[in-house]
Amino acid sequence: MNNDSTRPVVALTLGDPAGIGPELIARLLARSDVREQANIVLVGDPWLWAEGQRVAGVEVATTPVDSLAQVRGRAKAERPAFLAMHTVAPEQVHVGQAEAAGGASVLKVLDACMDGTRAGYVDAICFAPLNKHAMKLGGLRHEDELHHFAEYLGVQGYFCEFNTLEGLWTSRVSSHVPLKDAASYLSVERIQAAATLIYRSLQANGVERPRVAVAGFNPHNGDGGTCGREEIEVIAPAVAALNAAGLPVVGPFPADTIFLRARDGELDAIVTMYHDQGQIALKLLGFSKGVTVQGGLPIPITTPAHGTAYDIAGQGRADVNATANAFAIACRMGRALHASRGTHTSAAA
């Protein structure tokens, strides 16, 4: 029987209690090929895990643990560990509704997983879809979960979400901000940081020389300045600075055609200027497959790129593909972190 000390520990969470997350995780862990990829620990409320299995129509055996410190080194690799937390009561959850109790539950579970990662007990986190509105009702003080992660983990440098789809990655210069404010986030420094971060992250994931392109901001790339000057005054100088630093980044290219190059296999990554510039394209190319990677953090954190799907929650109709892809990336990145940490366990078996 395999000893799980040689494999990364990946923590899974159930996501928003009122969404499709519990069903997705049940479907995911019902697959033997998934269970073989890592030493898995599921973290969440027992009643919610039972409900997810019921909705998915599956039963998944788990091994109870009392703490994340007990996960690494377990002998029974075929069964995920289960760390029970009691964060929300069944009567506080109404399927398909964003509520404070559900948002607070998500925060408590994610914080516990991050604590485990900082302590060296967990190598990566993959969380099921959450709802930002519910999280803000439940105590989130930031614009999104990434900013919460960054503060919690003490990140000082640049960070941003990556969205990935079958080998294509995107990063953003601005993210969850009103569109009217997006232009104010454009700077040579932020574009350089977004491009450098995704370039280095792709290298860490095995792409030796990533092909990275930068999108423009205005219609038709600004039409030579007649439709906006950000391309001339900010974006092109950022690309030039990146080239001078040794990164073979190209652009800017018009945002309405740059994804055609990616679709045709010419690019590994695109640096976008704001949220929907990349999200619309990726979700059109493969809504049920996309993954969000929390870039710039000291630990790997991934999630499916879609949301909580309140409209189909509890109906047994959730598509697990994006969650499986997110889990696979978490395993790959967690394996790299685990290797860098060595085989030290600091844990009770």
C-alpha positions in Angstrom: 0.0 0.0 0.0 1.3 3.5 -0.9 2.6 5.8 1.8 1.1 9.3 1.2 4.2 11.0 2.6 5.5 11.0 -1.0 2.5 12.8 -2.4 1.2 16.4 -2.0 -1.5 17.0 0.5 -4.3 18.8 -1.3 -7.2 20.3 0.8 -10.6 20.4 -0.8 -13.5 22.6 0.5 -17.2 22.4 -0.2 -17.7 26.0 -1.2 -20.9 28.0 -0.6 -23.3 25.7 1.2 -26.3 27.0 -0.8 -24.6 26.4 -4.2 -23.4 23.4 -6.3 -20.1 23.0 -4.5 -21.0 20.1 -2.2 -22.4 18.2 -5.2 -19.3 18.9 -7.2 -16.9 17.7 -4.6 -18.9 14.5 -4.1 -18.8 13.9 -7.9 -15.1 14.6 -7.9 -14.1 12.3 -5.0 -16.3 9.5 -6.4 -13.6 9.2 -9.2 -10.8 6.8 -8.4 -8.5 8.5 -10.9 -8.9 11.7 -8.9 -8.3 10.1 -5.5 -5.0 8.7 -6.8 -3.6 12.1 -7.7 -2.9 13.4 -4.2 -3.2 12.8 -0.5 -6.6 14.5 -0.2 -8.1 16.1 2.9 -11.7 17.3 2.7 -12.5 20.1 5.1 -16.0 21.1 6.0 -19.3 20.4 7.8 -20.3 16.8 8.0 -24.0 17.4 7.3 -23.1 19.4 4.2 -20.8 16.7 2.9 -23.6 14.2 3.4 -26.0 16.4 1.5 -23.5 16.8 -1.4 -23.3 13.0 -1.7 -27.0 12.7 -1.6 -27.6 15.3 -4.4 -24.8 13.7 -6.5 -26.1 10.2 -5.9 -22.8 8.8 -4.7 -21.2 7.5 -1.6 -17.5 8.2 -0.9 -15.7 6.6 2.0 -13.4 8.9 4.0 -11.0 8.6 6.9 -11.7 11.0 9.8 -8.8 13.1 11.1 -8.7 15.4 14.1 -6.4 18.0 12.5 -4.5 18.8 9.3 -1.3 17.7 11.0 -2.5 14.1 10.8 -3.0 13.9 7.0 0.6 13.6 5.7 2.0 10.1 5.9 -1.3 8.3 6.2 -1.1 4.7 4.8 -4.6 4.5 3.3 -4.1 6.4 0.1 -7.3 5.2 -1.5 -9.5 7.1 1.0 -9.6 10.9 1.3 -9.1 12.2 4.9 -12.0 14.2 6.3 -11.5 17.0 8.8 -14.9 17.9 10.2 -15.6 21.6 11.0 -18.9 22.9 12.4 -19.4 26.3 10.7 -23.0 26.5 9.7 -26.3 24.7 10.7 -28.6 23.1 8.1 -31.4 25.5 9.1 -29.2 28.5 8.3 -28.8 27.4 4.7 -31.4 28.0 2.0 -30.5 26.4 -1.3 -29.9 29.0 -4.1 -29.7 32.0 -1.8 -26.7 34.1 -0.9 -26.7 34.5 2.9 -24.3 35.7 5.6 -24.2 32.3 7.4 -23.0 30.6 4.2 -20.4 33.3 3.5 -19.0 33.2 7.0 -18.8 29.4 6.7 -16.7 29.7 3.6 -14.3 32.1 5.2 -13.8 29.9 8.3 -13.0 26.8 6.2 -10.7 28.6 3.8 -8.8 30.2 6.7 -8.3 26.8 8.4 -6.9 25.5 5.1 -4.5 28.4 4.8 -3.4 27.9 8.4 -2.6 24.3 7.5 -0.7 25.3 4.4 1.4 27.9 6.3 2.2 25.2 8.9 3.5 22.9 6.2 0.6 20.3 6.6 -1.0 21.1 3.3 0.6 21.7 -0.1 -2.3 23.1 -2.1 -6.0 24.2 -1.7 -8.8 23.6 -4.2 -12.1 25.2 -3.2 -15.5 24.7 -4.7 -17.4 27.7 -6.0 -18.2 30.5 -3.5 -20.3 33.6 -3.7 -18.7 37.0 -3.1 -21.9 38.7 -2.0 -22.5 36.0 0.6 -18.9 36.3 1.8 -19.2 40.0 2.2 -22.4 39.5 4.1 -20.5 37.0 6.2 -17.6 39.3 7.0 -15.3 39.5 3.9 -13.7 43.0 4.0 -12.1 42.8 0.6 -13.3 43.1 -3.0 -12.7 39.4 -3.5 -11.3 36.2 -2.0 -7.9 36.7 -3.6 -7.3 39.9 -1.7 -8.4 38.1 1.5 -5.9 35.3 0.8 -3.1 37.9 0.1 -3.7 39.7 3.4 -4.1 36.5 5.4 -0.9 35.2 4.0 1.1 38.4 4.3 1.7 38.9 0.6 3.6 42.1 -0.2 4.2 41.8 -3.9 1.9 41.8 -6.9 -0.8 39.2 -7.1 -3.7 38.6 -9.5 -6.1 35.9 -10.7 -5.1 33.6 -13.5 -7.8 32.0 -15.6 -6.8 28.9 -17.5 -8.4 26.8 -20.2 -6.7 23.8 -21.7 -3.2 25.3 -21.8 -4.2 28.9 -22.2 -3.6 31.2 -19.2 -4.7 34.8 -18.7 -3.8 37.4 -16.1 -5.3 40.8 -15.3 -4.1 44.2 -14.6 -7.4 45.0 -12.8 -10.0 42.6 -11.5 -13.1 42.9 -9.4 -13.5 46.7 -9.7 -16.2 48.8 -11.4 -15.5 49.1 -15.2 -15.5 52.9 -14.9 -12.4 52.6 -12.7 -10.4 50.1 -14.9 -8.4 52.8 -16.7 -7.1 54.1 -13.4 -5.4 50.8 -12.7 -3.3 50.8 -15.9 0.3 51.6 -15.3 3.6 50.4 -16.8 4.5 48.9 -13.4 1.2 46.9 -13.0 1.4 45.6 -16.6 5.0 44.5 -16.1 4.1 42.8 -12.9 1.1 40.9 -14.4 3.1 39.8 -17.4 6.1 38.7 -15.3 4.0 36.8 -12.8 2.2 34.8 -15.4 5.4 34.2 -17.4 7.2 32.8 -14.3 4.2 30.9 -13.2 4.0 29.1 -16.6 7.7 28.3 -16.3 7.0 26.8 -12.9 4.3 24.6 -14.5 6.7 23.2 -17.1 6.5 25.7 -20.0 10.1 26.5 -20.7 9.6 29.5 -22.8 6.0 30.8 -22.5 4.5 32.7 -25.4 2.9 35.7 -23.7 1.0 38.5 -25.4 -0.5 41.7 -24.0 -4.0 42.9 -24.9 -4.8 46.6 -25.7 -7.3 48.5 -23.7 -9.3 50.6 -26.1 -11.4 49.6 -29.2 -9.2 48.8 -32.2 -6.1 49.2 -29.9 -6.8 52.9 -29.7 -6.7 53.5 -33.5 -3.4 55.3 -33.3 -4.5 57.5 -30.4 -7.8 58.6 -31.9 -9.8 56.2 -29.7 -7.6 56.4 -26.5 -3.9 56.7 -25.8 -3.3 54.0 -23.2 -1.8 51.7 -25.8 0.7 54.4 -26.8 1.5 56.0 -23.4 1.3 52.9 -21.0 0.9 49.5 -22.6 3.5 49.7 -25.4 6.1 51.1 -23.0 5.4 48.3 -20.5 6.0 45.7 -23.3 9.2 47.4 -24.2 10.4 47.4 -20.6 9.5 43.7 -20.3 11.6 42.9 -23.5 14.5 44.9 -22.0 14.3 42.8 -18.9 14.6 39.6 -21.1 11.0 38.5 -21.3 9.9 37.9 -24.9 6.4 39.4 -24.4 4.6 40.8 -27.4 1.8 43.3 -28.0 -0.3 45.2 -27.4 -2.8 43.5 -29.7 -6.5 44.5 -30.2 -8.5 42.8 -27.5 -11.2 41.6 -29.9 -8.8 39.6 -32.0 -6.0 38.5 -29.6 -8.0 35.4 -28.5 -8.1 34.2 -32.1 -4.3 33.8 -31.9 -4.7 31.9 -28.7 -7.5 29.7 -30.2 -5.2 28.8 -33.0 -2.4 27.7 -30.7 -0.1 30.7 -31.1 0.0 31.7 -27.4 0.3 30.3 -24.0 -0.9 33.3 -22.1 -2.6 36.7 -22.5 -2.3 39.7 -20.2 -5.7 41.4 -20.1 -6.4 44.9 -18.9 -9.6 44.2 -17.0 -11.9 41.3 -15.8 -14.3 40.7 -18.6 -11.7 41.2 -21.4 -10.4 37.8 -20.7 -13.3 36.1 -18.9 -15.9 36.5 -21.7 -13.5 34.9 -24.2 -12.4 32.0 -22.0 -15.9 31.2 -20.9 -17.1 31.2 -24.5 -14.2 28.9 -25.4 -15.0 26.5 -22.6 -17.3 27.5 -19.8 -17.4 24.0 -18.2 -13.6 23.5 -18.3 -12.1 26.8 -17.1 -10.0 27.2 -13.9 -9.1 30.1 -11.7 -5.6 30.1 -10.1 -4.8 32.6 -7.4 -1.5 34.0 -8.7 1.2 35.5 -6.7 0.5 33.7 -3.4 3.1 31.6 -1.6 0.8 28.6 -1.8 -1.2 27.1 -4.7 -4.9 27.9 -4.5 -7.3 26.9 -7.4 -11.0 26.8 -8.1 -13.3 26.2 -11.0 -13.8 29.5 -13.0 -17.6 29.2 -12.8 -19.8 30.3 -9.9 -22.2 28.7 -7.4 -24.9 28.2 -10.0 -27.7 28.9 -7.5 -30.3 28.2 -10.3 -29.4 24.5 -10.4 -28.2 23.9 -6.9 -29.6 20.8 -5.2 -30.8 19.3 -8.6 -28.0 16.9 -9.3 -27.1 18.6 -12.6 -23.7 20.1 -11.8 -20.9 19.5 -14.3 -17.7 18.5 -12.5 -15.2 19.0 -15.4 -13.9 22.5 -14.3 -13.6 21.3 -10.7 -11.6 18.3 -11.9 -9.3 20.6 -13.9 -8.9 22.9 -10.9 -8.0 19.9 -8.7 -5.4 18.6 -11.3 -3.7 22.0 -11.4 -3.7 22.2 -7.6 -2.1 18.7 -7.5 0.6 19.7 -10.0 1.5 23.0 -8.2 1.2 21.3 -4.8 3.6 18.6 -6.0 6.2 21.3 -6.8 5.7 23.0 -3.4 5.9 19.7 -1.6 9.2 18.9 -3.4 10.6 22.2 -2.4 9.7 21.5 1.2 11.2 18.1 1.2 9.7 15.0 2.8 9.5 16.5 6.3 6.2 15.6 7.8 6.0 17.5 11.1 2.8 15.5 11.6 1.4 12.6 13.5 0.5 9.7 11.3 
